[in-house]
Amino acid sequence: MNNRFIYLDHAATTAMRPEVFEAMQPYFIEKYGNPSSIYSLARDGKKAIEESRDKVAGVLGGRSDEIFFTGSGTEADNWAIKGVAYANKFKGNHIITTSIEHHAVLNTCQYLESDGFEVTYLPVDENGLVTPEQVEKAIKPNTILISIMFANNEIGTIQPISEIGKLARERGIYFHTDAVQAVGNVPINVADMNIDLLSLSGHKFYGPKGIGSLYIRKGVKITSLLHGGSQERGRRASTENVSAIVGLGKAIELATRNIEEQSKKLIALRDRTIEEVMRKIPYVKLNGHMMQRLPGNVNFAFEFIEGESVLLMLDMKGIAASTGSACTSGSLDPSHILLAIGVSPELANGSLRLTFGEENTQEDVDYLLEVLPAIVERLREMSPLYEGVEGGNKSYAV
């Protein structure tokens, strides 16, 4: 039995840091007051919330009164898109997004289409990139919102956010970015990047699950998604989850403290994995941009085998990975992201996503490179599609 365990699925979720758990603990039992009350027990929670708000604002380069806490990144995406759409429908009903967004954005846009809004889903190139020129051509007189993810959750490609944001700002159109995968991995400044709304999620950077945040630039016209009490300055009803908010604040502070140093480490792990897998395993394609991608993201597609079989055999060797987004793991359909960048359905079914985190080492990569080629070869030997394959293009370098 293999006793080794290597976690390579940080894009799905991350383990909570001990320091984050420690910061959260007092607000479960000792400081449990409802922060909307006025006695001292409640004021402790209110103060902690505002301190976390300050931390998020500081990391993003925004103001504290522009930060609103949500129950998840999905809620933040829904609020940004629906809130702007309904608050500005007197100006227009057209929204621009891309074909490779997370389903939190895509399904929200599809819902708005059923309610009379018009949505343009921009195609991407073979690297998963959309260009500012594409966005500009898609703008109409009735365009009210552009929503383009900062970095893709499956293939890691980072979009030209600053340029698109500048274009939107010049046209008087609100710009939202789903930065759930980017926050804690790459530096972000909402002012410099011309971002009006930004979504993030705590459990992607070693914080708790069930907590997210939406940055809303002051002056943006947006309706509330949840109605009820006057929490979050009347913008997001619901008793605040104080412990989770404290955890998010602590987590984002720690995740961005040495972000450049951490990024260099992850890039080294990422690039070595890409180079060696492409060298050791034939008939493999790297998905996503070679360089313009998240520091810890690697995504391959292996010909003649299924990704789920690779995952099961990696798991037997003590390695946790994924085939793509954890939110679509129950679907048998090929990844909509891989299809959008031109990968065939057959090849898309052979995908493997490896996402590194701060605890991973070069020794982890050594072990991965030791077991992965043998797993792929063994699965191919059992595949009737692989029989008699000789010569041909054995790699698909990007």
N, C-alpha and C positions, 0 to 999 in steps of 0.2 A: 504494500500500500504506500502511495506517495504522501509524504508528510509536508512537502513544500507547498507554499501558497503564494502566488504572485498575482496581485490585482492590477489588471490592465484595462479597466472599464471606468475610468474617472469621468468620462463624458456622461455616463449614465447617472452616477452619484459618487459622492466622496464620503469617507469616514469622518465623523465629527472629531475635530481636534480636542484633546483633553482640556486645553485652556478654554475652549468654547463651552464645553460641558460644565466646567467649573464656574464660569461666569453666569451660566443659566440657572444653576441649582438653587440659589436663594429665592428665586421668583416662583418656584413650584410650591414651597411650603412656608418659608419664613416671610417673604415679602409678597404675599398673595393678593393684596388689595386690588380692587378694580381701579385702574388709573383715572377713571372719570369721576371718582369720588374726591372729597376734599380733605379727609383726615390724613394724618401723617403716613399711615400704612399705604394708602393709595398714592400719596405724593412720591413715595419712593419709586413706585412703578412708573409714574409719569416722568420723573427725572431720568430714569434709565432709558425710557423710550426716546426722549429728546437727545440724550447722549449718543444713542445709536444712530439717530437721524443725522446728527452732526458728522459722525464717522462716515456714513454712506455719502453724504454730500461732499465731504472732503476728498474722498477717493475719486468721485466722478467729476469734481470741479464745478459742482453746482451749489445752490444755496440750500440751507436746511429746510426752508419752507417750500422747497420744490420736491422734497422727498416724501413719498407716501408708501406705507407698508401694506402689503397684500398677503393673501394666503398662499401664493405660488407665483412662479413665472408665467404660468398659463393664465392666471387671473389678471396679471399685469398686462399681458398681450391683449386679452379680451377687453380690458378697460380702455387701453390706449386706442384701439381700433374702433370699437363700438362707441366709446365716449366721444371721440373726435367726429366720427361719422354723423351721429345724431345731433351733436351740438352745432355742426356746421352745414347741415343739409340745406339751409336756406341759401348757401353760397354755391353748392354743387353736390354731386353724388358719385364722383369718380375717385377710385382708389387705385394706386399702383403698388404692386408687390412683385415677388418673383416666384418662379415655379418650384424653388427648392426650400421654401420656408418650412419651419416646424409646423406641425398640424395645429398648434395653438393659434397660429396666424392664418394658415390656409382655411381651416374649418370656420374660423370667425369670419373671414372674407366671404366664404361661400354662404354663410348664414345671412350676411348683409345683402348678398345678391338676391336671395329669396325675398328680401324686404325692399327691393327696388333700387338698390345701389348697383353701380357698374364697377367691375374690377378688371384691371389689366394684369395678367400674370406674365411677367417678362421671362423669356427664355434665357438660359445661361450658356456659356461656351463649354468646351470639353473639360475645362478646369473648374467649372462651377462659378465663374465670374460673370457679373453683369456690369456693363459700362455706364458711366454717366451719360454718354451719348444716347444709349438706349432709353434711359430714363427721360431724358429731355425730349426725345421724339414721341414718347408715350403721353406726355403732359397735354391735357386738354383745358379749355377754358373753365370746365366744371370740376377740375381735379382739386381735391381738398386734403388728401393725405398720401404720402409715400411711406411704405413700411417695408424695409429691407433689413434682413438679419445682419448682425455684425460679423459673425463667423458661423459657418455651417456645423451643425451638431454631428453629422456623419462623416463628411469628407474634410472638415476643418478649414475650408477655403475662407479667407478673410476678404470682405468686400471693400471697395474704395469709399468708405463711409464719409470721410471728410468732404470729398468732391461731390458726392451725391447730396450731402447736407447743405453744402454751399449753393448748389443748384436749386434745391428746394427753397432755401431762405431767399434767394434772389427772386423767385417766382411767387413768394408769399404763400407757399404750401407747407403744411406741417410735415415734419419728418420724424418718423418713429423707427427705432431699431430694437430688435430682439437681441439683447446682448447676454442672454443667459449663459452661453458657452464662453463668452469673451471675458466677462468680469472675473478678475482674479488671475487671468492668464496673460492679458496684454494691457498696457496702459490705455486709459480712456479719459478724455476730457470733453465733456458735453459742450462746453463753450467753444473750444477750439475746433471741434468737429461739427459744429452747427446742428446739434441734435436737439430736437424739441421734446421728445419722449423716449425713454429708455427703460426696458424691462430687464430684471435680473432675478436670480433665484438662489437662496442661501445654500442649498445642499450641493451646489456645483463647486463651491470653494470651501469645503470642509466645515460648513455650518449645518444647522438643523434642517430637516425636511419640513414642508408645510409653511414656509415663510418666503416671501419675495418682496420686491419693491418696484414701484414705478416712479421714475423721475418725470416730472411735468414742468417744463419751463414756465416761469411766471408769465402770465398773459395768454397762455394757450387756452382756447375755448374748448371745454370738455365737460360732458355730463357724467354723473356718477353711475357706476355699474351696480352698486348695492345701495339700497335705500333703507333707512331706519334711523338710528341714532346719529349724534353729531360728532362721532369720533373722526380722527384724522382731519380736523378742521372742517368738518361737515362734508368731506369729499368721499369717505369710505366708511359706511356704517358697519358696526360689529365691534364687540368688546375686544380690545387689543390683546394679542397673544404676547404678553410681556416677555416671558422667558425666551420665546423664539426670536423676538425682535432684538433682545439683548444678544442672543447667540449670533444672529446675522451681523450685528454691528461688530462684535468681536472677531468673527470669522473674516469679514471683509478687511478689517484692519490688519490682521495677521497675513492674509493672502497677498496683500499688496505691499507689505512692508519692504520686502526685498524682491520685487517682481522682476527686475531686470536680471538679477543673478539667477533666480529660479528659472526664468525663461531660457537662459543660456544652457542650463543643465538639461532641461527637457528637450531642447532642440538637438543637443548632442545625442541623447537617447533615440529621439525620433529619426534623425538622419542616418545613424548607424543601422538602425533596424531596416529602414528603407533600402539602403545600399546593399546590405547583406542578404536580405530576402530576395531582392531583384537579381542578385548574383547567384544565389544558391538554388532558387526554385524556378524552373521554367514555366512558361505559360501563365504569367502573373501580370496584372495591371495595377499600377498605383492610381488610386482615385483621388482627385483634388489637385490643387496647384502644388507644384514641387516645393516652392519656397514660401509663397504667400498663403501660409496655413497656420493654424494654431500650433504653438510650440510642442505640445505633447500628442498631436493627432497623427495616426497612421491608418490608412484604409486601403486594403488590397482586394482585388477580385481574382480568384483562382479558377482557371478553366477546368472543366470536366468533373468538378466536385461541388457539393453543397456546403454552404457556410455553416449550417447548423451541425453538420457532422464534424467539421473542424472544431467547433466550439465544444462539443461533447468530449472529443478526444483531448483537447487542451485541458478541459476541466479534470479529466482523469489524471493528467500530469500536474495538476495543481495550479493551472493558469486560468484566470477568469477574464474573458473578453466578450465581445458581442459581434453581431453581424451588422448592427446599425443602431437606430434610435431605440431606446428602451421603451418608448411610448408606443411603438408599433411592433413589439416583439411577438405579439400573438397573431400577427397577420402572416398569411402565406404568400401574399403578393410581393413581387420584387420592390425594392426601395424606390420610391418616386424620385428621390434625389439622384440615384445612380442612373435611372432611366432618363432623367432630364439632361444629364451630361453625356448621353449617347452610349451608355453601356447597354448591351443587349440583355433581355430578360434572363437568358440562360447564364450569362456571365455574372449578372447582378446577384443571382442566387448563390454564387460562390464567394460572396464578400465576407471580409473579416475586418472589424474595426478594433484597433489597439490604441488605447488612450492612456498615456503615462501621467503619473502624479509625483508629488514631491518625495514620496518614500521610495520610489523606484530607483534602481541602481544599474550600473553597467553589468553587474553580475546577473541581474534579472534578464537583461537583453541576451547575455551569453546563454542562459538556460533556454530562453525562447528560441534562439537560433539553433540550439541543439535539438529541440524536439519538433519544431514546426515543419522543417523539410521532410522529416520522416513521416509525420502525420499526413501531409499532403500526398506524398508518394504512395503511402499505404492505401489511402482512399482512392487514388487514381487507379491503382492496380485492381480495385474492385469495381471500377466503373467501365461499363461496356463502351462508353464514348471515348475512352482513352486507348482502347485496344488498337494497335497498329499505328499510333501517332508517331511520326518521325519527321525530323526537320521542321520547317515552317518557322514562323515568328514566335520565339519562345518568351519574349517579354514585350511589354507595352510601355516603354519609358515615356514619361510626360515631358 
